[in-house]
């Protein structure tokens, strides 16, 4: 076990992190609720932008006239804080208040970055809420673990906010592309936005690699995955069967936007001489989802048996990450588009997406990519297909047939097909299907 840092080192880290210039940030389309007495818990995969969300919040506070001395930011994965414990957190907080004693009485903003690095952090965070006049922010790279700790410690006095890599809109803003204010845009703007959609499906939205060369981007993104595998699953959960864990990760990315079966993977591993129990693979899968490497989407059905028989579909946390993990030359832009549509639905619905976004299978076996239920109003689901091109009769008939059947079976009177650039309206027996270009579906806000 690493020795905790001494007071002099803690004071140095607090001073360094307080005095360093803030980097240039892209303001995210992520809202941090301001609820008096509540903490904000930001969760998401490593390198997805949680720290920069905090930096953006600091800049917004400074713009409002809040003195920098009232803002306490502490990165708990700073190597100089290796071995940090609750006493370290207390030393850091007291160091902050000594630098500006008035902050204790007049109010402070306290930001603990990658807080899961300190065992028992939740008790410290609860003490801040109970005893200090401060607004608290914590970030972590574990959805389930951090949320469970927050719920237990804060007892309803917290709000969890997901931070995913850049959306298409955010990536466009970061690239200096101004979005149309009127729709439809002219031909030149349509071509520009279509090209950017294609670029995003391959590059993705991880902020640090948007400007990298293709070779460097792929290498860095693969290193992100290794970090999740080794640290967030291997070390944090004491995973001992690393060969099976790596095979599981490879299989998940290979199945992106398709159904995934742990049983099938287990059989494949056994045939390769890499035995692993189904229970172990399921546990590893849960840890990978917890670390935000991917998401699993169930079939829309009330039947527990049908849910068990039909596999869940898997989606990577970022289409560019999936592209970096595919075998050379195997990038499937159709799967990338479907991946991006899922992530946009998740952004629009927040963590409710785990329960309201499903996939649908009709009575004849046709599949619809997404069925999105409204948890407030109820009624038929929103039905969405994602398809890069509808340039052949067979593709058009397949997509329309599945969507039309799903509309009839669910009572929906409309459906949507998101494509790269096609726009049209198609009438079916149950209602109307809108074929919408990706540029409009992702970028337009009504």
C-alpha positions as CSV (number, residue, x, y, z in Angstrom):
1,X,0.0,0.0,0.0
2,X,1.4,3.4,-1.0
3,X,2.3,5.8,1.8
4,X,0.0,8.8,2.0
5,X,1.5,12.2,1.0
6,X,2.8,14.4,3.7
7,X,1.4,17.8,4.5
8,X,4.1,19.7,2.6
9,X,3.3,17.8,-0.6
10,X,-0.5,18.3,-0.1
11,X,0.1,22.1,0.3
12,X,2.2,22.1,-2.9
13,X,-0.4,20.3,-4.9
14,X,-3.2,22.6,-3.7
15,X,-1.1,25.6,-4.6
16,X,-0.2,24.3,-8.0
17,X,-3.7,23.2,-8.9
18,X,-5.1,26.6,-7.7
19,X,-2.6,28.8,-9.5
20,X,-2.2,27.1,-12.9
21,X,-3.9,28.9,-15.8
22,X,-7.2,27.4,-17.0
23,X,-7.1,25.8,-20.4
24,X,-9.3,26.8,-23.3
25,X,-12.5,24.8,-23.1
26,X,-15.5,24.2,-25.3
27,X,-18.7,24.9,-23.4
28,X,-20.5,21.5,-23.3
29,X,-24.3,21.1,-23.7
30,X,-24.3,19.6,-20.2
31,X,-26.2,21.3,-17.5
32,X,-25.0,21.2,-13.9
33,X,-28.1,21.7,-11.8
34,X,-27.8,24.4,-9.0
35,X,-29.8,22.9,-6.1
36,X,-28.8,24.5,-2.7
37,X,-27.3,21.9,-0.4
38,X,-26.9,19.3,-3.1
39,X,-23.8,17.9,-4.7
40,X,-23.3,17.4,-8.4
41,X,-21.7,14.0,-9.3
42,X,-20.2,13.9,-12.8
43,X,-19.7,10.3,-14.1
44,X,-18.3,9.0,-17.4
45,X,-15.5,7.2,-19.1
46,X,-11.9,8.4,-18.6
47,X,-10.9,11.2,-21.0
48,X,-14.6,12.0,-21.9
49,X,-14.3,15.6,-20.6
50,X,-15.4,15.5,-16.9
51,X,-12.4,17.6,-15.8
52,X,-13.0,20.1,-18.6
53,X,-16.6,20.4,-17.5
54,X,-15.3,21.5,-14.1
55,X,-12.9,23.9,-15.8
56,X,-15.8,25.3,-17.8
57,X,-17.7,25.7,-14.5
58,X,-14.8,27.5,-12.9
59,X,-14.6,29.9,-15.9
60,X,-18.3,30.6,-15.6
61,X,-17.9,31.3,-11.9
62,X,-15.0,33.7,-12.6
63,X,-17.1,35.5,-15.2
64,X,-19.8,36.0,-12.6
65,X,-17.3,37.7,-10.4
66,X,-16.5,34.8,-8.0
67,X,-12.9,35.2,-6.8
68,X,-10.6,32.3,-7.8
69,X,-9.6,32.0,-4.1
70,X,-13.1,30.7,-3.3
71,X,-12.8,27.8,-5.8
72,X,-11.1,24.6,-4.6
73,X,-10.2,22.2,-7.4
74,X,-8.3,19.0,-6.5
75,X,-7.3,16.2,-9.0
76,X,-7.1,13.1,-6.9
77,X,-5.2,11.2,-9.6
78,X,-2.3,13.6,-9.5
79,X,0.6,11.2,-9.0
80,X,1.9,13.3,-6.1
81,X,-1.3,12.3,-4.2
82,X,-0.7,8.6,-4.7
83,X,-1.9,6.8,-1.5
84,X,-4.2,9.7,-0.5
85,X,-6.6,8.9,2.3
86,X,-9.3,10.8,4.2
87,X,-6.6,12.6,6.2
88,X,-5.1,13.8,2.9
89,X,-8.5,15.2,1.8
90,X,-8.9,17.0,5.2
91,X,-5.4,18.4,4.9
92,X,-6.1,19.7,1.4
93,X,-9.4,21.3,2.4
94,X,-7.8,23.0,5.4
95,X,-5.0,24.3,3.2
96,X,-7.6,25.8,0.8
97,X,-9.3,27.6,3.7
98,X,-6.1,28.9,5.1
99,X,-5.4,30.5,1.7
100,X,-8.7,32.4,2.0
101,X,-10.3,32.2,5.4
102,X,-13.3,34.2,4.3
103,X,-14.3,31.4,2.0
104,X,-15.5,29.3,5.0
105,X,-18.0,31.9,6.0
106,X,-19.0,33.5,2.7
107,X,-19.2,30.4,0.6
108,X,-16.9,28.2,-1.6
109,X,-17.0,25.9,-4.6
110,X,-15.3,22.6,-3.9
111,X,-14.4,20.2,-6.8
112,X,-13.0,16.8,-6.2
113,X,-11.9,15.2,-9.5
114,X,-11.7,11.4,-9.9
115,X,-12.8,11.0,-6.3
116,X,-13.0,7.2,-6.4
117,X,-9.2,7.2,-6.0
118,X,-9.6,7.8,-2.3
119,X,-11.3,5.0,-0.3
120,X,-14.1,6.3,1.9
121,X,-14.4,9.6,0.1
122,X,-18.1,9.7,0.5
123,X,-17.9,10.3,4.2
124,X,-15.6,13.3,3.6
125,X,-18.0,14.6,1.0
126,X,-21.0,14.2,3.3
127,X,-19.2,16.2,6.0
128,X,-18.7,19.0,3.5
129,X,-22.4,19.2,2.8
130,X,-23.3,19.0,6.4
131,X,-20.8,21.4,7.9
132,X,-19.4,23.8,5.2
133,X,-21.0,26.6,3.3
134,X,-20.0,25.2,-0.1
135,X,-21.3,23.9,-3.4
136,X,-19.8,20.5,-4.0
137,X,-18.8,18.8,-7.3
138,X,-17.3,15.3,-7.5
139,X,-16.3,13.3,-10.7
140,X,-15.6,9.6,-11.1
141,X,-15.1,7.0,-13.8
142,X,-17.5,4.5,-12.3
143,X,-21.3,4.8,-12.9
144,X,-22.6,2.1,-10.5
145,X,-19.9,2.4,-7.8
146,X,-19.9,6.2,-7.7
147,X,-23.7,6.5,-7.9
148,X,-24.1,3.9,-5.1
149,X,-21.7,5.7,-2.9
150,X,-23.3,9.1,-3.6
151,X,-26.8,7.8,-2.9
152,X,-25.7,6.2,0.3
153,X,-23.7,9.1,1.6
154,X,-25.8,12.0,0.4
155,X,-29.2,10.5,1.0
156,X,-31.0,12.3,-1.8
157,X,-28.8,15.4,-1.7
158,X,-27.0,14.8,-5.0
159,X,-27.6,14.9,-8.7
160,X,-25.8,12.5,-11.1
161,X,-24.8,14.0,-14.5
162,X,-23.4,11.8,-17.3
163,X,-20.5,13.2,-19.3
164,X,-20.0,11.4,-22.6
165,X,-17.5,12.4,-25.3
166,X,-18.5,15.3,-27.6
167,X,-21.8,15.0,-29.4
168,X,-21.9,15.8,-33.1
169,X,-23.1,19.4,-32.1
170,X,-20.3,19.8,-29.6
171,X,-17.7,18.4,-32.0
172,X,-18.9,20.9,-34.6
173,X,-18.6,23.8,-32.2
174,X,-15.1,22.6,-31.2
175,X,-14.1,22.5,-34.9
176,X,-15.3,26.1,-35.5
177,X,-18.4,25.1,-37.5
178,X,-21.4,27.3,-37.0
179,X,-24.7,25.5,-37.2
180,X,-27.6,26.7,-39.3
181,X,-30.2,28.8,-37.7
182,X,-32.8,28.1,-40.4
183,X,-33.7,24.8,-42.0
184,X,-33.1,23.5,-44.5
185,X,-29.7,25.1,-45.1
186,X,-28.3,25.8,-48.6
187,X,-26.6,23.2,-50.8
188,X,-23.0,24.3,-49.7
189,X,-23.9,24.1,-46.0
190,X,-25.6,20.7,-46.5
191,X,-22.5,19.3,-48.1
192,X,-20.3,20.7,-45.3
193,X,-22.5,19.2,-42.6
194,X,-22.8,15.8,-44.4
195,X,-19.0,15.7,-44.6
196,X,-18.7,16.5,-41.0
197,X,-21.1,13.7,-40.0
198,X,-18.9,11.2,-41.9
199,X,-15.8,12.6,-40.3
200,X,-17.4,12.3,-36.8
201,X,-18.5,8.7,-37.3
202,X,-14.9,7.7,-37.8
203,X,-13.1,10.2,-35.5
204,X,-15.6,10.2,-32.7
205,X,-15.9,12.8,-29.9
206,X,-13.1,12.3,-27.4
207,X,-11.8,15.9,-27.0
208,X,-8.1,15.2,-26.9
209,X,-7.9,13.3,-30.2
210,X,-10.1,15.4,-32.4
211,X,-7.2,17.2,-34.0
212,X,-4.8,14.2,-34.0
213,X,-3.6,12.4,-37.2
214,X,-5.5,9.1,-37.9
215,X,-2.5,7.0,-36.7
216,X,-2.1,8.9,-33.5
217,X,-5.8,9.0,-32.8
218,X,-6.2,5.3,-33.2
219,X,-3.2,4.6,-30.9
220,X,-4.4,7.0,-28.2
221,X,-8.0,5.6,-28.3
222,X,-6.7,2.1,-28.0
223,X,-4.7,3.2,-25.0
224,X,-7.9,4.6,-23.4
225,X,-9.4,1.2,-23.7
226,X,-6.3,-0.4,-22.1
227,X,-6.6,2.1,-19.2
228,X,-10.2,1.0,-18.6
229,X,-9.3,-2.7,-18.8
230,X,-6.2,-2.5,-16.6
231,X,-7.2,0.1,-14.0
232,X,-11.0,0.4,-13.9
233,X,-11.6,-3.4,-14.2
234,X,-8.3,-5.2,-13.6
235,X,-7.1,-3.2,-10.5
236,X,-10.4,-1.9,-9.1
237,X,-12.2,-5.2,-9.3
238,X,-9.2,-7.6,-9.0
239,X,-9.8,-9.2,-12.3
240,X,-7.5,-12.2,-12.6
241,X,-8.3,-13.6,-16.0
242,X,-7.0,-10.8,-18.1
243,X,-6.8,-12.9,-21.4
244,X,-10.6,-13.5,-21.1
245,X,-11.2,-9.9,-20.2
246,X,-9.4,-8.7,-23.3
247,X,-11.2,-11.2,-25.5
248,X,-14.5,-9.9,-24.0
249,X,-13.5,-6.3,-24.9
250,X,-12.6,-7.3,-28.4
251,X,-15.9,-9.2,-28.8
252,X,-17.9,-6.2,-27.6
253,X,-16.4,-3.8,-30.1
254,X,-16.8,-6.4,-32.9
255,X,-20.5,-6.6,-32.0
256,X,-21.0,-2.8,-31.9
257,X,-24.7,-2.0,-32.8
258,X,-25.5,-5.7,-32.8
259,X,-26.7,-8.3,-30.3
260,X,-24.1,-9.7,-27.9
261,X,-24.2,-13.1,-26.3
262,X,-21.9,-14.0,-23.3
263,X,-22.7,-17.7,-23.8
264,X,-21.5,-17.6,-27.3
265,X,-18.3,-15.9,-26.3
266,X,-17.7,-18.4,-23.5
267,X,-17.9,-21.3,-26.0
268,X,-15.5,-19.4,-28.3
269,X,-13.0,-19.0,-25.5
270,X,-13.2,-22.6,-24.5
271,X,-12.5,-23.6,-28.1
272,X,-9.4,-21.4,-28.0
273,X,-8.1,-22.9,-24.8
274,X,-9.1,-19.9,-22.7
275,X,-11.6,-21.3,-20.3
276,X,-13.7,-18.8,-18.3
277,X,-17.0,-19.3,-16.4
278,X,-20.1,-17.5,-17.6
279,X,-20.4,-15.9,-14.2
280,X,-16.9,-14.4,-14.5
281,X,-17.6,-13.0,-18.0
282,X,-20.9,-11.5,-16.8
283,X,-19.1,-9.9,-13.9
284,X,-16.5,-8.5,-16.3
285,X,-19.2,-7.2,-18.6
286,X,-20.9,-5.4,-15.7
287,X,-17.6,-3.8,-14.8
288,X,-17.0,-2.6,-18.4
289,X,-20.5,-1.1,-18.5
290,X,-19.9,0.5,-15.1
291,X,-16.7,2.1,-16.4
292,X,-18.7,3.5,-19.4
293,X,-16.8,1.6,-22.1
294,X,-20.1,0.5,-23.6
295,X,-23.9,0.3,-23.1
296,X,-26.3,-2.6,-23.3
297,X,-29.8,-2.1,-24.8
298,X,-32.5,-4.7,-24.1
299,X,-35.4,-5.9,-26.2
300,X,-38.7,-4.0,-25.7
301,X,-41.0,-6.6,-24.3
302,X,-42.9,-7.4,-21.1
303,X,-41.9,-11.0,-21.3
304,X,-38.9,-12.0,-19.1
305,X,-38.5,-15.1,-21.2
306,X,-38.2,-13.0,-24.4
307,X,-35.7,-10.8,-22.8
308,X,-33.6,-13.8,-21.8
309,X,-33.8,-15.5,-25.2
310,X,-33.0,-12.3,-27.2
311,X,-29.5,-10.8,-26.7
312,X,-29.0,-7.2,-25.6
313,X,-27.5,-4.9,-28.3
314,X,-24.2,-3.3,-27.4
315,X,-23.1,0.2,-28.2
316,X,-19.6,1.8,-27.6
317,X,-19.4,5.0,-25.6
318,X,-18.1,6.7,-28.8
319,X,-18.2,5.8,-32.5
320,X,-14.6,6.8,-32.9
321,X,-13.5,4.5,-30.1
322,X,-15.3,1.6,-31.8
323,X,-13.7,2.5,-35.1
324,X,-10.2,2.4,-33.5
325,X,-10.9,-1.0,-32.0
326,X,-12.2,-2.6,-35.3
327,X,-9.8,-4.8,-37.2
328,X,-8.1,-2.9,-40.1
329,X,-10.4,-2.2,-42.9
330,X,-13.5,-3.4,-41.0
331,X,-15.1,-0.1,-40.1
332,X,-18.9,-0.3,-40.7
333,X,-20.3,3.2,-41.2
334,X,-23.8,1.9,-40.8
335,X,-23.0,0.5,-37.4
336,X,-21.2,3.8,-36.6
337,X,-24.3,5.8,-37.5
338,X,-26.5,3.6,-35.3
339,X,-24.0,3.9,-32.5
340,X,-24.1,7.7,-32.8
341,X,-27.9,7.7,-32.8
342,X,-28.0,5.7,-29.6
343,X,-25.6,8.1,-27.9
344,X,-27.7,11.1,-28.9
345,X,-30.8,9.4,-27.5
346,X,-28.9,8.8,-24.3
347,X,-27.9,12.5,-24.2
348,X,-31.5,13.6,-24.7
349,X,-32.9,11.3,-22.1
350,X,-30.0,11.2,-19.6
351,X,-29.7,8.2,-17.3
352,X,-33.4,7.4,-18.0
353,X,-32.1,6.0,-21.3
354,X,-31.3,2.7,-19.5
355,X,-35.0,2.1,-19.0
356,X,-36.7,4.0,-21.9
357,X,-34.5,3.1,-24.9
358,X,-34.9,-0.4,-26.2
359,X,-34.8,-2.3,-29.5
360,X,-37.9,-3.9,-31.0
361,X,-38.6,-7.1,-32.9
362,X,-41.9,-7.5,-34.8
363,X,-44.0,-10.6,-34.9
364,X,-42.5,-11.6,-38.2
365,X,-38.9,-11.1,-36.9
366,X,-38.1,-7.7,-38.4
367,X,-36.0,-5.5,-36.2
368,X,-36.3,-1.8,-35.4
369,X,-33.1,-0.2,-34.0
370,X,-34.7,1.9,-31.3
371,X,-38.0,2.1,-29.5
372,X,-38.1,5.1,-27.1
373,X,-40.8,5.3,-24.5
374,X,-41.9,8.4,-22.8
375,X,-41.8,7.8,-19.0
376,X,-44.1,10.8,-18.3
377,X,-46.8,10.8,-21.0
378,X,-46.8,7.1,-21.8
379,X,-48.4,6.1,-25.1
380,X,-46.7,4.5,-28.1
381,X,-42.9,4.6,-28.4
382,X,-40.9,6.7,-30.8
383,X,-39.6,4.3,-33.4
384,X,-36.2,5.0,-35.1
385,X,-34.1,3.2,-37.7
386,X,-30.6,4.2,-38.6
387,X,-29.4,3.4,-42.1
388,X,-26.5,5.1,-44.0
389,X,-28.1,4.9,-47.4
390,X,-31.5,3.9,-48.9
391,X,-30.1,3.7,-52.4
392,X,-31.4,0.2,-53.3
393,X,-34.9,-1.1,-53.4
394,X,-34.1,-4.0,-51.2
395,X,-32.6,-1.8,-48.4
396,X,-35.6,0.6,-48.6
397,X,-38.1,-2.2,-48.5
398,X,-36.4,-3.8,-45.5
399,X,-36.2,-0.7,-43.4
400,X,-39.7,0.5,-44.3
401,X,-41.2,-3.0,-43.7
402,X,-39.8,-3.4,-40.2
403,X,-40.7,0.1,-39.2
404,X,-44.2,-0.2,-40.6
405,X,-44.9,-3.5,-38.8
406,X,-43.5,-2.0,-35.5
407,X,-45.8,1.0,-35.9
408,X,-48.8,-1.2,-36.4
409,X,-47.9,-3.5,-33.4
410,X,-47.2,-0.6,-31.0
411,X,-49.9,1.8,-32.0
412,X,-47.4,4.4,-33.2
413,X,-48.6,6.6,-36.1
414,X,-45.1,7.7,-37.2
415,X,-41.6,6.5,-37.5
416,X,-38.2,7.9,-38.4
417,X,-35.3,6.6,-40.5
418,X,-32.0,8.5,-40.0
419,X,-29.8,8.4,-43.1
420,X,-26.7,10.2,-44.2
421,X,-28.3,12.6,-46.6
422,X,-31.8,11.3,-47.8
423,X,-34.9,13.3,-47.0
424,X,-38.4,12.1,-47.9
425,X,-41.8,11.0,-46.5
426,X,-43.2,7.5,-46.9
427,X,-46.8,6.5,-46.2
428,X,-47.5,3.1,-44.7
429,X,-50.7,1.5,-43.5
430,X,-50.1,2.6,-39.9
431,X,-49.1,6.2,-40.6
432,X,-46.1,8.1,-42.0
433,X,-42.4,7.4,-42.0
434,X,-40.0,10.4,-42.1
435,X,-36.6,9.8,-43.7
436,X,-34.4,12.4,-42.1
437,X,-30.8,13.3,-43.0
438,X,-28.3,12.9,-40.1
439,X,-27.4,16.6,-40.4
440,X,-30.9,17.5,-39.5
441,X,-31.6,14.8,-36.9
442,X,-28.5,15.6,-34.9
443,X,-28.0,19.3,-35.5
444,X,-31.5,20.8,-35.6
445,X,-33.2,21.9,-32.5
446,X,-36.9,22.8,-32.8
